[in-house]
Amino acid sequence: MSLTDTKIRQKQIYNITLLGSIINALLIVLKFIAGVIGHSGAMMADAVHSLSDFISDIIVLVFIKISSKPKDHNHAYGHGKYEHLATAVISLILVVVGGMLLYRSLFTIYRFFYFGTPIVKPGLIALWMAVVSIIAKEVLFRMTIRVGNKTKSTAVIANAWHHRSDAYSSIATLIGISGAFFLTDKWMILEPIAAAVVSIFIVKVGFALFKPAFDGLSEASLPERTRKEILKVIESTPSIRSCRALYTRDLGNRWAIEAILLVDPTLTVLEAHSICDHVEDRLRRNFGEHTHLSIHIEPDPSMSNITNINKSAQ
């Protein structure tokens, strides 16, 4: 990746993440105020979720700056893996925050049914704050996921889903607060139930994001479907008899593809080199111009006997 491309990518990621952090900081303050004034436990839990979202923004800002650094003598493959590390941290935050909110919600439900502990009726300010949060976080999700897909940043995509989980959290909070506000006292239980449902979703998203990040950090190969697409490109290249070995991995902000290809042993070094260049061009067109490639050409052993017979005949 050229220095110019790296700077453009870094700027796009930095701008959308900075915007997210500013919105999250504002929502944190407003949600806590609405939760306290409106006596809403669900809104307070929603504020905690927004706080975790803000922390994830800071993590992305720090790690993306590191991952955008160029190659050096200690990092021959670049620093892209830091994006996987950022994604893993964000996913763990989601799991921990979701687990804490779930415990708090279930404990409130338990006290309500077994001890008759009353749940305070939430105020209208909490209801309107939930509406504002839903709109703000859904817009932020759409903007962030667009940048994440464009820059192919797993950390930004993970952060986008963190925004979406916050929007879902606010939706459940809105449902719970609305039920408790507009219905009779016995429906007050809707608020902690809504918070519990949201918590389960948050934990699920956290685990879903952690797996690809862990695979990237543990040098796992790319998905089988992607490997088949790579093989199709390679083996459909003229003069390539077969692919003897294929090694792939995710470097965070780009892929690494290493292959051993078999060709006609009678080809000259110049011809074999030209074929190698052609394969690399096709792979970069299909999987990104900054894909790390290491293509090794070997003579097809199945043609060795034919070559030897021809030489003997001469």
N, C-alpha and C positions, 0 to 999 in steps of 0.2 A: 504494500500500500504506500503510495507516494506521500510525502510530507503534506502537500496541499490537501489531498483527499482525507488524510488523517485529521487535519485541523478542521475541515468542513464537517466531518462526522462528529468530532468532539464538540464542536460548537452547537450542532443540532441537538445532541444529547444533553449538553449542559443547559441550553436555553429551556427545553421542555421540562427538565428536572428542576431547574430553578423556579420556573413558573409553578410547578406542582408543590414545591416546598413553601412558597409564599402563600398559596391558597390553603395548604394544609395548616400552616401556622395560624392563619386567620380563622379557619374552621375550629381549630383546637380551642382557641380563646372563646369564640362565640358558643360552641357546644357546652363548654364547662359553665359558662354564665347561664345559658338556657337550662342546663341540667340542675344547677343550684336553685335558680329562681323558680323554675317550673317543677321542682321536686320530682325529677325524672331519673330513675336509676338507669333506664335504657339509654337515655341521652348521655349520661355520664360515661356509660360503657362505650357508646359511640365515639365520645371524645377521646377515650383511651385508644380506640382503634385508629383514629385520625393521628394521634401522637405516634403510633407505630408506623403509620404511613409517612409521617414527617421524618422519622428516623431513617426509613428506607431511602427517602430522597437524598439525605445527607450521605448515606452509604454509596449510593450510585454516583453522586458528584465526586466523591473521593476516589472510588475504584475505577471509574471511567477515565479519569485523568491519568491514573497509573497505567491502565490497559492500552491507552492511546500512545504510549511512549514507543519510539522506534526500536528496532532490534539493537542489541548490544552484545558484547563478547560473553556475557553471562546469560543472555536470553536470545539464543539463535532463532527461536520461533516467535519472538516478540513477547508482549506482555498480555495478550488477549485472555489468558486463563483467569486474570483477575475479574473479568466479567462473570465467569462461572462462580467465582468465590463470592462476588457481590450478590448473585442470584441465590446462592445457598444461604447466605446470611439473611436475606430478605424472607426467604421461605421459612427459615427457622423462627424468625420474628413472628410471622403469621401464625405458625403452629402454637408458639408460646402464648401470644396474645389471645388467640382463639380459645386455647385451653383454659386460660384464666377467666375469660368472659363466660365460657360454658359453666365452669365451676360456680361462679358467682350467681349465674342465672338459676342453675339447678338448686343451689342452696336457698335462694329466695323462694322458689317454688315449694321446696320441702318445708320451709318454715310456715308458708302460707297454709298448706294443707294439713300438716301435723300439729302445729302449734297455734294456728289461727293468727299468725303475725300479720297485721294489716299492711297493705301496700298503699302508699300515699298517692292520691290522685294527681296526675301530672298537669301542669299548667299549659295554656294555649301557646306560650312562647316556645315550649319544647316541640310542639307539633309543627309550628312554622319553621323552626330551625331544621327539623328533619327534611322538610320540603326543599329548603335552600341547599342543604347538603347533598341531596339526591341529584339535583340539577347540576350543581358545581362538579361533583365527582364523576358523573357520567360524561359530561363534556370533557373533563380532564382525561378520563380513560380513553376516549376516542382520539384525542389529540396525541396522547402518549403512545398508544398502540400503533398509530400511523407512523410515528417517528421510529419506534422500535422495529417495525417491519422494514422500513426504509433503510435503516442503518444496520439491520440484522444484529441488533444487540439484545442478547438474552436477558441482561440485567434491566434494560429499559422495558422490555416486554413483561418481565416479572413485576416491575414497578407499576406498569399499567394495570395489571390484574389486581395489584394491591389497591389501586384506586377504585377499580370495579367492585372489589369486595367491600370497600368502604361505602360505596353507593348501595350495595345490597344490604349492608348493615343498617343504613339509614332508612331503607325501605321497610325492613322489619321493625325498626324502631318506630316509624310512622304508623304502621299497622297497630303495633302494641299500644302506642300513646293514644291513637284515635279510638281504639276499643275501650281503653280505660277512661278516656275523657268524655266520650259521647254516650257510653252505655252505663249500666248500673254498676254498683260497687263489686258485685261478684265477678265482673269481667276485668277487674284490675289485673288479674293473673295473666292476661294477654300480653302485657308488657314484658315480663321476664321470660315468657314462653317464646316470644318473638326474638328476644335477645339470645336465647339458647339455640334457636334455629340458625340464626346468623353465625353464631360461634362455630357450629358444626361445619357450615359452609366455608368459613375462614380457614379452619384446620384442614379441610379437604383440599382447598386451593394451595395451601402451604406445602402439603405433601406432593401434590401434582407438580409444583414448580421445583421441588428439591431433586426429584429423580433425574431430569436432564442435566441439572447443574452438577450433581454427583457423578453422573456418567462422564461429563466433560472433564472433571477434575481427576477422575480415576482412569483416564486414557481409554475409555470405552470406544469401540468402533461406531461409526455412523449407523443409523438405522438400516436394516436390511433392504428396505425399499430404495433408499438412497444408494446403497452399494450396487444394487441391480441396475439403477440408472447410470451409474458410473461405468459399470462393465459394458453396458449397451453402447455407450459412447465410444469406449476404447475398442471393443471388438468389431464395431462397424466401421472403424477407420481402415482405409485401404492399406494393404501390405501387412497388417497385424494378423498373425495366424491365431494367436490366443493370448490370454492373460494368465501368466503362471502364478502370480501372487498379487494380492491387493490389500493394502493397509490404509486405513482411514482413521481420522480422529477430528474432533472439534477443538479448534484453538481459541474459541471464545468469540472473536470477531471475524473469523474466516475458517475454512476447512483445510485440512492437510490430506493430500492424496499421494500415496506412494505405490508404484506398481512395477512389476517385472514382466516385460512383454517379449513374446517369442516372434521372431521374424525369420525369413529365408536366410540361411547361413551364407549364401553366395553374394549377399548384398555387400557393397563397399561401406566403409566407415561413413563416408559422406552421405550415402543413401540412407543408412540407418539413422544418422543424426537428423536428417530431414524428416524422416518418419516420426521421430521423437518430438520434434518441434511441432509437427502437425497435430499430434495427439495432445500436446500441451495447449495448443491454441483452441482445440475443440472443447477440452475440459474447462478452460477458463471462460469460454463463451457460455457454457451451460451451467457452471457452478460458481461464477464470480471471477472477475479479472485478478483479484488478489489472492486466489487460492494458492496455497503452498503445494508445489508439485515436485516430485522426485521420481522420474521415469528412467528405468534401467532396461536396456535392450540386450537380449540374449538370443543366440542362434537356436532355432527349433530343433531339438534332438531327434525328432521323428524324421527329419530330412537329412540327417548326417549320413546315413547309408547311401541315399541317392546321390549325395554330393561326392562321396568316396568312389562310387561306381563310375560317375562321370569323369572323375579325375583319372581313374585307372584306364578308362577307355581312351583318354587322350594320350 
